Amino acid sequence: MSWYAIRSVYHFGAKADSTNIFEERIVSFQAESWAEAHAKAEAESETYACENGFESHPEQEGYEQDGELQIDGYEIWSQLFESRLSLVDFFAERYSRYGYSPEPSE
């Protein structure tokens, strides 16, 4: 059986100023096929969203692992992007621009 890493994105909630908070989550599944891996991921994602009161985005992306064993430091996700931006600017646009900062407790 192969291992698959499946990414799901959730609407986690909103801050007091109505700024949305999103979670990008990658979970690995052992399965005989892509179809089985996605079925497991869809079921797990639905349960996770329901238990936490999140809204899940219907599209998931997956990556088939190329090794047999899951080990510490094993790559779980890799996705390629095209951009004319520098590495620093690309990272800022993709990840930093929408980073979540918890509101201070009162």
GUKE-189266 format. One line per field, with one value per residue: x, y, z of N, C-alpha, C in turn; residue number from 0. Coordinates in steps of 0.001 Angstrom, whole numbers, always signed. Layout:
<rs>
n_u X, ...
n_v Y, ...
n_w Z, ...
ca_u X, ...
ca_v Y, ...
ca_w Z, ...
c_u X, ...
c_v Y, ...
c_w Z, ...
resi NUM, ...
</rs>
This chain:
<rs>
n_u +837, +395, +1443, -279, -348, -2676, -4004, -6102, -8206, -9507, -12108, -11422, -12327, -13206, -11786, -12423, -12618, -13703, -11885, -10966, -9903, -7897, -7193, -4675, -4278, -2481, -2712, -1706, -2407, -2754, -3241, -4721, -5110, -5427, -8116, -9123, -7544, -8399, -11087, -10862, -9642, -11620, -13668, -12368, -11807, -14380, -15350, -13468, -13983, -16694, -16600, -15179, -16511, -15864, -15703, -15189, -13173, -14185, -12297, -9527, -6032, -3531, -659, +1339, +3351, +6758, +8072, +8240, +8082, +6973, +8851, +10689, +11043, +10365, +9275, +6145, +4530, +4663, +4496, +4501, +4926, +4442, +5998, +6944, +8033, +10508, +12072, +11720, +9648, +7646, +7146, +6205, +3856, +2343, +2247, +2867, +1325, -1317, -1112, -2035, -2725, -3236, -5775, -5135, -5697, -8293
n_v -1183, +2264, +5529, +8555, +12072, +14430, +17580, +19884, +22764, +25045, +27199, +28695, +30498, +33838, +37029, +39694, +41967, +41032, +39790, +37001, +33735, +31113, +27629, +25582, +22289, +19269, +15870, +12509, +9423, +5907, +3917, +1885, +3096, +6240, +6980, +5665, +6927, +9615, +9303, +8509, +10846, +12772, +11904, +12114, +14845, +15963, +15101, +16357, +19090, +19293, +18571, +20722, +22992, +24200, +25429, +23583, +23765, +22590, +21479, +19328, +18645, +16300, +14212, +11604, +9629, +8667, +6657, +3754, +3703, +5834, +8299, +10317, +13613, +13070, +13986, +15410, +17083, +18684, +21262, +22877, +26194, +28919, +32042, +35459, +36762, +37416, +35001, +35834, +37764, +36168, +34306, +36054, +37019, +34664, +33399, +35101, +37421, +36801, +35818, +34600, +36386, +36060, +37643, +39812, +38699, +39890
n_w +0, -643, +610, +1036, +998, +1843, +1221, +2799, +3008, +5325, +6540, +9323, +11141, +12238, +12957, +15360, +13802, +11497, +9811, +7980, +9007, +7982, +7684, +6505, +5992, +6192, +5834, +6249, +4566, +4337, +1555, -1080, -3525, -5381, -5391, -3101, -1141, -1398, -715, +1974, +2927, +2413, +4132, +6635, +6639, +6596, +9085, +10789, +10215, +10990, +13739, +14728, +13974, +11544, +8150, +5282, +2359, -803, -2549, -2659, -2489, -3427, -2761, -3728, -1762, -2216, -929, +1209, +4047, +6698, +8022, +10424, +9375, +6776, +3594, +3349, +1853, -1309, -3546, -6651, -7895, -10196, -10703, -11100, -9052, -6471, -4244, -1564, -1834, -2995, -937, +1036, -212, -578, +1969, +4272, +3982, +4626, +7170, +10383, +13319, +16608, +18591, +21346, +24731, +26831
ca_u +0, +1112, +1069, -690, -542, -3803, -4153, -7433, -8213, -10702, -12384, -11189, -13106, -12985, -11409, -13446, -12752, -14235, -10815, -11084, -8759, -7949, -6222, -4241, -3952, -2012, -2833, -1286, -3282, -2270, -4353, -4392, -5245, -5798, -9546, -9277, -6921, -9285, -12291, -10476, -9392, -12907, -14352, -11639, -11980, -15756, -15416, -12659, -14710, -17916, -16244, -14591, -17326, -15188, -16203, -14086, -13193, -14451, -11172, -8367, -4901, -2814, +691, +1683, +4711, +7547, +8748, +7373, +7928, +6869, +9928, +10888, +11643, +9937, +8483, +4718, +3871, +5468, +3696, +5262, +4224, +5158, +5879, +8074, +8470, +11672, +11704, +11227, +8349, +6682, +6772, +5384, +2552, +1622, +2080, +2911, +277, -2544, -787, -2971, -2187, -4323, -6092, -4727, -6768, -8651
ca_v +0, +3535, +6616, +9772, +13273, +15160, +18922, +20474, +24142, +25289, +28503, +28406, +31453, +35242, +37910, +40691, +42926, +40222, +39196, +35546, +32912, +29870, +26596, +24653, +21107, +18139, +14634, +11369, +8246, +4725, +3451, +1096, +3914, +7644, +7042, +5300, +7984, +10780, +8956, +8598, +12259, +13474, +11513, +12691, +16294, +16269, +14906, +17413, +20356, +19210, +18568, +22002, +24104, +24839, +25198, +23056, +24028, +21281, +20959, +18829, +18280, +15186, +13899, +10229, +9494, +7759, +5687, +2807, +3996, +7214, +8517, +11691, +14442, +12620, +15009, +15129, +17881, +19471, +21822, +23841, +27394, +29800, +33444, +36330, +37369, +36814, +34034, +36566, +38358, +35088, +33785, +37075, +37061, +33397, +32982, +36159, +38422, +36370, +35149, +34811, +36907, +36008, +38880, +39712, +38436, +41084
ca_w +0, -716, +1508, +348, +1810, +1275, +1795, +2850, +3496, +6118, +7134, +10731, +11926, +11894, +14055, +15711, +12693, +10380, +9018, +7962, +9389, +7234, +8042, +5464, +6791, +5395, +6600, +5431, +4575, +3628, +714, -2274, -4737, -5198, -5068, -1700, -334, -1396, +51, +3378, +3223, +2447, +5366, +7760, +6557, +6991, +10532, +11401, +10071, +11790, +15161, +15111, +13508, +10422, +6793, +4476, +920, -1408, -3334, -1928, -3342, -2835, -3191, -3396, -1237, -3040, -82, +1894, +5464, +7144, +8984, +10841, +8337, +5456, +2927, +3295, +820, -2229, -4629, -7435, -8318, -11122, -10334, -11437, -7798, -5815, -3213, -394, -2165, -3192, +377, +1692, -864, -389, +3358, +5285, +3781, +5281, +8424, +11488, +14576, +17591, +19296, +22755, +25714, +27628
c_u +877, +612, +762, -826, -1625, -3960, -5594, -7301, -9563, -10852, -12445, -12057, -12836, -12622, -12531, -13666, -13228, -13157, -10924, -9776, -8935, -6896, -5948, -3690, -3579, -2006, -2431, -2216, -2600, -3451, -3829, -4390, -5530, -7248, -9784, -8707, -7828, -10572, -12010, -10293, -10692, -13663, -13689, -11846, -13376, -15921, -14686, -13406, -15941, -17604, -15739, -15396, -16689, -15964, -15022, -14278, -13356, -13272, -10034, -7269, -4123, -1464, +987, +3137, +5470, +8333, +7750, +7082, +7763, +7918, +10037, +11614, +11247, +9021, +7025, +4060, +4886, +4557, +4517, +4367, +5074, +4942, +7111, +8617, +9736, +11179, +11092, +9836, +7272, +6205, +5859, +3973, +1725, +1309, +1995, +1753, -1000, -2291, -1758, -2239, -3309, -4529, -5655, -5930, -7038, -8665
c_v +1241, +4508, +7838, +10903, +14099, +16488, +19372, +21882, +24402, +26765, +28238, +29290, +32868, +36019, +38920, +41699, +42259, +39682, +37681, +34881, +31570, +28904, +25741, +23447, +19951, +16900, +13476, +10185, +7111, +4153, +2661, +1947, +5361, +7757, +6716, +6378, +9212, +10498, +9044, +10059, +13048, +13164, +12153, +14203, +16714, +16149, +16031, +18741, +20376, +19310, +19919, +23220, +24881, +24602, +24705, +23444, +22675, +20674, +20526, +18532, +17194, +14953, +12470, +10175, +8471, +6739, +4806, +3219, +5496, +7389, +9997, +12480, +14046, +13659, +14583, +15921, +18637, +19952, +22889, +24994, +28141, +31234, +34198, +37026, +36688, +35831, +34748, +37147, +37298, +34555, +34775, +37106, +35818, +33109, +34133, +37141, +38070, +35632, +35533, +35299, +36906, +37366, +38736, +39458, +39698, +40783
c_w +0, +345, +663, +1360, +1120, +2009, +1689, +3415, +4156, +6452, +8626, +11621, +11435, +13150, +14294, +14585, +11403, +9442, +9119, +8353, +8676, +7744, +6815, +6212, +5877, +6283, +5695, +5648, +3830, +2859, -475, -3546, -4361, -4764, -3596, -788, -251, -626, +1554, +3789, +3317, +3736, +6582, +7803, +7014, +8507, +11254, +11372, +10972, +13286, +15649, +14658, +12372, +9133, +5973, +3010, +234, -2176, -2413, -2937, -2638, -3471, -2776, -2952, -2072, -2223, +628, +3334, +5700, +8238, +9313, +9757, +6929, +4836, +2825, +2171, -16, -3344, -5326, -7873, -9333, -10693, -10803, -10194, -7288, -4761, -2010, -665, -2371, -1856, +1105, +1108, -538, +1078, +4354, +5184, +4539, +6592, +9538, +12720, +15585, +18261, +20753, +23662, +26499, +29092
resi 0, 1, 2, 3, 4, 5, 6, 7, 8, 9, 10, 11, 12, 13, 14, 15, 16, 17, 18, 19, 20, 21, 22, 23, 24, 25, 26, 27, 28, 29, 30, 31, 32, 33, 34, 35, 36, 37, 38, 39, 40, 41, 42, 43, 44, 45, 46, 47, 48, 49, 50, 51, 52, 53, 54, 55, 56, 57, 58, 59, 60, 61, 62, 63, 64, 65, 66, 67, 68, 69, 70, 71, 72, 73, 74, 75, 76, 77, 78, 79, 80, 81, 82, 83, 84, 85, 86, 87, 88, 89, 90, 91, 92, 93, 94, 95, 96, 97, 98, 99, 100, 101, 102, 103, 104, 105
</rs>
